[in-house]
């Protein structure tokens, strides 16, 4: 049995689990404050801890990142993993931190799933129904007509071998009677998968169909009226799917920009009629602010 599914067994892992449980309890009020009524802290903590206990790699993640990931799920009112699987708690190796520490450093992220996007779209109040489907090569019919009278027709094979997936599509019926749809072929889906941080592990391996549906649904949702929760879900998705080197470069650029702004403020209040003001080093508090 792989390390991703076997139960936590070692004393160090049990100790890590206990630290996470204590940290979540300490953050209970803060997490409850952002949580919609459809979810309770007890339910969220129970599902999160069960997931962490079943996944040793998650137990190796920093406590701070695990609390942040659970907080992100709470903001959206979505359950990570579990029976509903609105999203996933994903362990990610932080290459830069690992290099500095001289050992592997893992951080947890919350990745919104297909069912999570469906739930958020329904909560917006603008959508009467929304869904995604996978098309297989042996399905009797799949036809997309574009132009002034766009339509999509799909007849799935209900008995027998459906073959390999060839496309995915998402459809939304709005409450004003209109409908919109989006179609992607498998090659386009695979390009998205390859650009993610974990193309060869996690839900892209264990739940490919669900991730493919989510990918096309995410494109479709950008054409719909977006709620605050949906926009937040997209932000989390972009952070989670962004390759690590790009993520670190963007973070470094953002940090440098913030530091430059802070130093400009310091220069602006210096008065010197003879020489140009010398650049002052940023304080530790300012550097910490720039990193946020």
C-alpha positions in Angstrom: 0.0 0.0 0.0 1.4 3.4 -1.0 2.4 6.1 1.5 -0.4 8.3 0.3 -3.2 6.1 1.7 -1.7 4.0 4.5 -2.6 5.2 8.1 -0.2 7.2 10.2 1.8 4.8 12.4 5.0 6.4 13.8 5.3 8.3 17.0 6.6 11.4 15.2 3.6 11.3 12.9 1.2 10.9 15.8 2.9 13.8 17.5 2.5 15.9 14.4 -1.2 15.0 14.2 -1.6 16.1 17.8 0.1 19.5 17.1 -2.3 20.0 14.1 -5.3 19.2 16.2 -4.2 21.7 18.9 -3.5 24.4 16.3 -6.9 23.9 14.7 -8.6 24.1 18.1 -6.6 27.3 18.9 -7.8 28.8 15.6 -11.5 27.6 16.1 -12.9 31.1 16.6 -11.0 32.6 13.7 -12.1 29.8 11.3 -15.7 29.8 12.6 -15.9 33.5 11.9 -15.4 33.0 8.1 -17.5 29.8 7.8 -21.0 29.9 6.2 -23.9 28.3 8.0 -23.8 25.3 5.7 -20.8 23.9 7.6 -19.8 23.7 11.2 -16.3 23.8 12.7 -16.8 20.4 14.4 -17.7 18.8 11.0 -14.8 20.5 9.2 -12.2 19.6 11.8 -13.4 16.0 11.9 -13.1 15.6 8.1 -9.8 17.4 8.0 -8.2 15.4 10.8 -9.5 12.1 9.3 -7.8 13.1 6.0 -4.6 14.0 7.7 -4.5 10.8 9.7 -5.0 8.7 6.6 -2.3 10.6 4.6 1.2 10.5 6.2 2.5 13.1 3.7 -0.1 15.6 5.0 1.1 14.9 8.6 4.6 16.0 7.4 3.3 19.4 6.3 4.0 22.5 8.4 1.3 23.1 11.0 0.8 26.7 9.8 0.1 25.5 6.2 -2.4 22.9 7.4 -4.3 25.4 9.4 -4.3 27.9 6.5 -5.6 25.1 4.1 -8.4 24.3 6.5 -9.1 28.0 6.9 -9.4 28.3 3.1 -11.9 25.4 3.0 -13.9 27.1 5.7 -14.0 30.4 3.8 -15.8 28.6 1.0 -17.9 26.3 3.1 -16.5 23.3 1.3 -15.5 19.9 2.8 -12.0 18.7 2.0 -11.8 15.1 0.9 -14.3 12.9 2.7 -17.5 11.5 1.2 -18.6 14.7 -0.5 -15.1 15.7 -1.7 -15.8 19.3 -2.4 -12.0 19.7 -2.5 -8.7 18.2 -1.5 -6.0 18.8 1.1 -2.9 18.4 -1.0 0.7 18.1 0.4 3.2 20.1 -1.7 7.0 20.1 -1.4 8.4 23.6 -1.0 11.6 23.5 -3.0 13.1 26.7 -1.7 12.3 26.0 1.9 13.7 22.4 1.5 16.9 23.8 0.1 17.3 26.2 3.0 16.4 23.6 5.6 18.5 20.8 4.1 15.6 18.4 4.1 12.2 18.1 2.5 9.7 20.7 3.7 6.0 20.1 2.8 3.2 22.6 2.9 -0.5 21.9 2.6 -2.9 23.6 0.2 -6.6 23.4 -0.3 -7.6 22.5 -3.9 -11.2 23.1 -4.9 -12.7 20.1 -6.7 -15.3 19.6 -9.4 -18.2 19.2 -6.9 -16.9 22.2 -5.0 -17.2 24.4 -8.1 -20.7 23.0 -8.8 -21.7 23.8 -5.2 -20.4 27.4 -5.4 -22.1 28.0 -8.7 -25.4 26.9 -7.3 -25.0 29.1 -4.3 -24.6 32.2 -6.5 -28.4 32.2 -7.1 -28.0 32.7 -10.8 -27.7 29.1 -11.9 -30.6 26.6 -12.0 -28.4 23.7 -12.9 -24.8 23.1 -13.8 -22.8 20.0 -14.7 -19.9 18.5 -16.6 -19.5 15.3 -18.6 -16.7 13.2 -20.1 -17.1 12.0 -23.7 -15.6 8.7 -24.7 -14.5 7.5 -28.1 -17.2 4.7 -28.3 -20.1 7.0 -27.3 -22.7 6.8 -30.2 -22.8 10.6 -30.8 -21.1 13.7 -29.8 -21.6 16.8 -31.8 -20.8 20.5 -31.2 -22.4 23.2 -33.4 -21.0 26.7 -33.2 -22.2 29.9 -34.7 -25.4 31.9 -34.3 -27.4 28.9 -33.0 -24.9 27.0 -30.9 -25.8 23.6 -29.5 -24.2 20.5 -28.1 -25.5 16.9 -28.4 -24.1 13.9 -26.6 -25.4 10.4 -26.5 -23.3 8.3 -24.1 -22.8 4.5 -24.4 -24.7 2.9 -21.6 -23.6 -0.7 -22.1 -20.2 -2.0 -23.1 -16.7 -0.5 -23.2 -16.8 3.2 -23.7 -13.1 3.4 -24.7 -10.7 6.3 -24.0 -11.9 9.8 -23.1 -11.8 12.2 -26.0 -13.4 15.4 -24.6 -15.1 17.0 -21.7 -17.8 19.6 -21.6 -19.7 21.7 -19.1 -23.2 23.2 -19.3 -24.9 25.8 -17.2 -28.6 26.6 -17.3 -29.3 30.1 -15.9 -32.4 31.2 -14.2 -33.2 33.7 -16.9 -33.7 30.7 -19.3 -30.4 31.0 -21.2 -27.7 28.4 -21.2 -24.0 28.4 -21.9 -21.5 25.6 -22.5 -17.8 25.0 -22.9 -16.0 22.1 -24.6 -12.3 21.0 -24.3 -10.6 18.1 -25.9 -8.4 15.7 -23.9 -5.2 17.3 -25.3 -6.2 20.7 -23.9 -7.0 19.1 -20.5 -3.7 17.4 -20.4 -1.9 20.7 -21.0 -3.6 22.1 -17.9 -2.6 19.0 -16.0 1.0 19.2 -17.0 1.1 22.9 -15.9 -0.1 22.0 -12.4 2.3 21.5 -9.4 1.4 17.8 -9.1 0.6 16.3 -12.5 1.8 12.8 -11.6 0.2 12.5 -8.1 -2.8 13.5 -6.1 -6.3 14.0 -7.7 -4.9 14.2 -11.2 -3.9 10.5 -10.8 -6.6 9.2 -8.5 -9.5 11.2 -9.9 -8.7 12.2 -13.5 -12.3 12.4 -14.6 -13.3 14.7 -11.8 -10.3 16.9 -12.4 -11.0 17.0 -16.1 -14.6 18.0 -15.4 -13.4 20.7 -13.0 -11.0 22.0 -15.6 -13.8 22.6 -18.2 -16.2 23.8 -15.5 -13.7 26.4 -14.4 -13.6 27.8 -17.9 -17.3 27.8 -18.1 -17.7 29.6 -14.7 -15.7 32.5 -15.9 -18.6 33.3 -18.3 -21.1 33.3 -15.4 -21.9 35.9 -12.8 -19.2 35.3 -10.2 -19.9 35.4 -6.5 -17.3 36.4 -3.9 -16.8 32.7 -3.0 -16.3 31.7 -6.7 -13.7 34.4 -7.2 -11.9 33.2 -4.0 -12.0 29.6 -5.3 -10.3 30.7 -8.5 -7.6 32.5 -6.5 -7.0 29.3 -4.5 -7.0 27.2 -7.7 -4.5 29.5 -9.4 -2.2 29.3 -6.4 -2.5 25.5 -6.2 -2.1 24.9 -9.9 0.8 27.3 -10.5 4.2 25.5 -11.0 6.4 25.9 -8.0 9.2 27.9 -9.8 6.7 30.3 -11.2 5.0 30.7 -7.8 8.3 31.5 -6.1 9.3 34.0 -8.8 6.0 35.8 -8.5 6.3 35.8 -4.7 9.9 37.1 -4.9 8.8 39.8 -7.4 5.9 40.8 -5.1 8.3 41.0 -2.1 10.8 43.1 -3.9 8.0 45.5 -5.1 6.7 45.9 -1.5 10.2 46.5 -0.2 10.8 49.1 -2.9 7.6 50.9 -1.9 8.6 50.9 1.8 12.0 52.2 1.0 10.5 54.9 -1.2 8.4 56.0 1.8 11.5 56.3 3.9 13.3 58.3 1.2 10.4 60.6 0.9 10.5 61.8 4.5 14.3 62.3 4.5 15.3 65.9 4.0 18.7 66.7 2.6 19.7 69.8 0.6 23.3 68.7 -0.1 23.1 65.1 -1.0 20.6 62.6 -2.1 19.1 60.7 0.8 20.7 57.4 1.4 18.7 54.3 1.2 17.8 52.9 4.6 17.6 49.2 5.2 14.1 47.9 5.7 13.3 46.8 9.3 12.5 43.2 10.1 8.9 44.1 10.6 8.7 45.8 7.1 10.4 42.8 5.5 7.9 40.5 7.1 5.0 42.7 5.9 6.4 42.6 2.3 6.4 38.8 2.4 2.8 38.6 3.2 
